[in-house]
Amino acid sequence: MDRNEAPEAKMSGCNGCALVARRDFLRDAGVAVAGMLVALGALPSQASAAPMTFMSPVGGTREEKSYPIPAADGTSIDKANEVVLTRWQNKVYAFGLACPHQNTALRWSEKEHQFECSKHHSRFEPDGAYIKDSGRATRAMDRLPIRRDGNNVVVSLDKLYQEDEDEAAWKAAVVNLSA
């Protein structure tokens, strides 16, 4: 260790990972959350009002991720895997995070109960359907394949269904909780 190196940067027995002081970790975590909110088009002051949450998978592989079935209507985002998981009227959908027009991150408006692209103001229903003449998008949000596995849903990350290219697969990419 270099004598000028901070003591919290000492290497531990965890395969070479550096120890980080608690204060530094909390600061960096706060900055990361604020950065994600800005990237998603939400100001930190607006984020507490929206029933959108951030999530992480509870299991899975590189190609598939497993998430708990949301308990109520709302939207959760797994930023690391670019997945938007939405429960709406007893159905669960998985979407790609980006607007189909120019890949801008979408945001959820609880007040309007719809997604919106902050760049060109395209809007989408909770099921991902495009709201006609609402912006520059020309199709619905891209859906990811999704299936139920007990109390979880499993989302496949290696395929995106576009409504205009494979309408049948796009419509089938939903978990109906009332069935």
N, C-alpha and C positions, 0 to 999 in steps of 0.2 A: 504494500500500500504506500502510495506517495504521501509524504508528510503534509502536503497542502490539501490532501483530500479530506472531505468532511467525514466525521466519524460515522454518520448514518449511512454512508455509501460503502462501508466495509462489506466484504463478501461473507455470506453465511454458508452454512452447510446445505443449502437448498439448490444444488447443482449450478452454482455460479450466479444466482440472482442477487441483486443488490438490495440491502435493507433500505427502506424509505421511512423517514421520520413521519409520525402520525400527522403532524401539522402540514407537511408537504403533501402527503397523500390526500388529505381533505381538501386542500387548496386545489390540487390538480383535478380531483374528482369534480369539484364545483365548476371549474373552468370547462371540463369536458362536457358536463351536462348542459351548461349554458351554450356551448358551441353546437351541441346537437340540436338544441331548441332553435337556435338561429338558422342552422342548416335546414331544419324542417319548416321554417317560416313562422315560427312562434316566438314572440317576445317572452322573456321570463315572466313578466307580469301577467301575460295571458295564459301561460301554461297551467297555472294552478286552477283556472276556471274550467279548463277542458278535461273531460273524462278520458283523456288519452294517457296511456301509460307506456313506459318502456319495459320491455320484457327480454328475457333470455330463454333459450330453449332448455328444457329439462332433460333432454337426452337426444340421441340420434347419431347420425354419421355425417360425413362430409356432404353427402347428397341429400339427406333428409334430416329434418329437425322436428322434434316433438315438443308441443306446447300444451299446457293445461287448457281445457275448454273454458273460455271466459264465462264467469258466473252471470254476467248481465250484459246488455247491449253496450257497446263501446268499441274503442279501437286501441290496439296495442302495437308498438313498433319494436322490432328487433333490428336495430340499426346495423349491427355487425353482419347480419345475414341479409339485410335489405328486404325484410319481410314486414308487411302490414297485415295484421290479423284483426278481422272485424267480426263481431257478433252483432247480428241485426235481425230482429223478428224471428227468433229460433233457427237461424241459419248462421253458419260460420264460413267466412271467405278468407282466402289468403291472396294478397296482391303483391306485386313488385312495388317497391317504394317510389319509383319514379313515374312522372307523368308520361304517357305514351307519345306526347308531341315532341318534347326536347329533353327528356330525362331530368327535369327539375323535380326536386323532392316535393311530394304532396303533403298537405296538412289537412287535418280534420277540423271542421267547424261544428262544434256541439250545438251552437245556436241554430244553424241552418240544417244540421244533420246531413252533411255532405262533405266530400273531399274537395279541395281547391288547389289549383296550381298557382303559386305566387308569381310566376313569371308572366303568363298570358291569361290568367284567370279562368281557365277551363274548370268546369265543375263536374262532379261525378256523384251519383247516388251512393248510398251505403253499400249496395251490391256491386259497385264499380261501373254501372252504366253511365255513359256520357250524357250530360244534360245538353241537349241540342242548342246550338248557337250561343254557348256560354264562354267561348274562348277559341283558341286555335287548334285544339285537339280535334281529331276526326274519328276517334274510336273510344271505346270503353277502356278502363284501366286493365292492365294485363293481370290475369289471374295465374296463380301457381296451383299445381295439382295438390289436392288435400283429401285426406281420408280420416275417419274416426278410428281410434284405437283405445277402447275403454273410456277413461276420463280425459283422454288427450286427443289432440288432432296432430296428424303427421303431415308435414308440408314437404313436398319435393322441391328442391332448389335448382334442379338441373333443367327445368322446362318452364317456359312461360307460354300461356295460351293467350293469343290475341283474338278478340272477338271477330274482327274482319277476316282473319285467315283460317280459323278453326272454331266456328261458332258453336258446334256441338260440344267440343271439349271444353270451351270456355263456359258454357251453360252448365256442364256437368261438374265443374270444379267448385263444389260447394258441399258442406256437410249439413244435412237437415237434421236438427236436434229433435224435432217432433215425430220423426219416423221411427 
